Amino acid sequence: MRSMAVNFDFNKARSIFRTEINGSTRFLITTLCAAAMWGGAAWFFGLAESASSALILQETRYHELSRAVAEYRALTSSSSASKANSVDAMTAFTQVSAQIGLGSRVSRVVPTPDGKRCSVEVGRLYAEELVDMVRELAARGIRVISAEVRALPASQERLFTLSAVVGIDA
């Protein structure tokens, strides 16, 4: 293999930049314009690529957020619908009173036509039984909407009489 020698004369390069050779001015202007156009095109396509990738990222985020919102709406609507449909105030109160052992002390349970609320009256309740009843009703999704509690003295402790409206909020 033959070695190649590159012969570069700096004097000729200087004469081109000093525009001493015919056409060197045109050559320099053309070179500078070509370099400027190449740089501008590279900058423009870099901006376009950056904008395109940012747009794709934003579209991906939007679709993920839309999917998450749809899943959340499906969860909340199904859970609230199942809660609203599965909770019957009269049934829940009857179950709680049987669990606590109120028995004959429940003197009145009158449901509303929609089944979401009922009026109850319970007599001779101890404080612990009253608290347990409210806690158990709350665990089943039923709350005391309004109540009148009367305290009656009985030996060492007080007994309570409860008249209340219990149910779910519509």
Phi, psi and omega in degrees: 000139180269139177278141180258139177249132178265123182254107181238125182255114181293334180294322179291322178296320178295321181291332176290314181291335177272001181057042178271343181261143179300131177084358182291330178294314177299320179298314180295316180296317179297317179297315179295319177296318179296318179295320179294318179294318178298315179297317178297317179296318179297319179295314181298313181291330174295317177296318180296319179294319178296317179294321180295315180292324177294321179295318179296319178297316179295321177297318179298314179298319180297316180293321177295318179294318178298319178296317180295320178295318179296319178295318180297315179298320179295320179295312183292321181291321180288322181288320179289324178293320180290324177295313183294324182279331186271341184265121174242123187299316183293316179297315180297317180295319179298317179296317181293317180295325176291321180294318182282334179092039180284327174051241185284354179285345174279113185262341182205134171220108183237114182278156171279161182300328181280348178079003182273340181222160172208152178263129183231153173220126182230133180247162176054050178266136170279160183301318180296321179295321178297315179295317179297320180296314180296319180295315180293321176297317179296324179294334179265006178088012179251137178231161178278115183276314174212151183207152171234122182243126177246136179259131179241131178288136177214108183047241183278334185247172174255143173252147183247147171245128184245126169241119187214161169248119181241152178163193177255151178282137180269000000 
